[in-house]
Amino acid sequence: MNEERLAVRLKKFVLVMGTALAFVYVFLPMLTNSVGILHRMSVYLDKNGIDPSRYYYTDVEQVQDAEDYLRMVLRQ
């Protein structure tokens, strides 16, 4: 009986994980490529080497430009 429960739980786990992976790696990329603004944003991020999953950016040129601008504005 305990083995049957484990088998059912494993089936559910595999089904949920498979659905989640299909959503992330199949559905979301299709959505990104089919919606104009999302596609343009994706191309821009790729072109500028920006990884949107990072919490901070220190090696992106635009961040340095923004920091320089803020320092200049705050000094005035």
C-alpha angles and dihedrals in degrees: 000000000000090000090054091053090050091050092050092047091049091050091051091047093051091047093050094045092047091050092048093049092047090050094050100039102031112022100038095049090048090050092048092051095045098049111073100215093045091049092050091048091049092050091048093050092048093046092052096043094244118153106203092201093068120098095214139019124213103151099051115106094221091058091056090048091051092049091050091049093049092049090051093048094046093051092059 
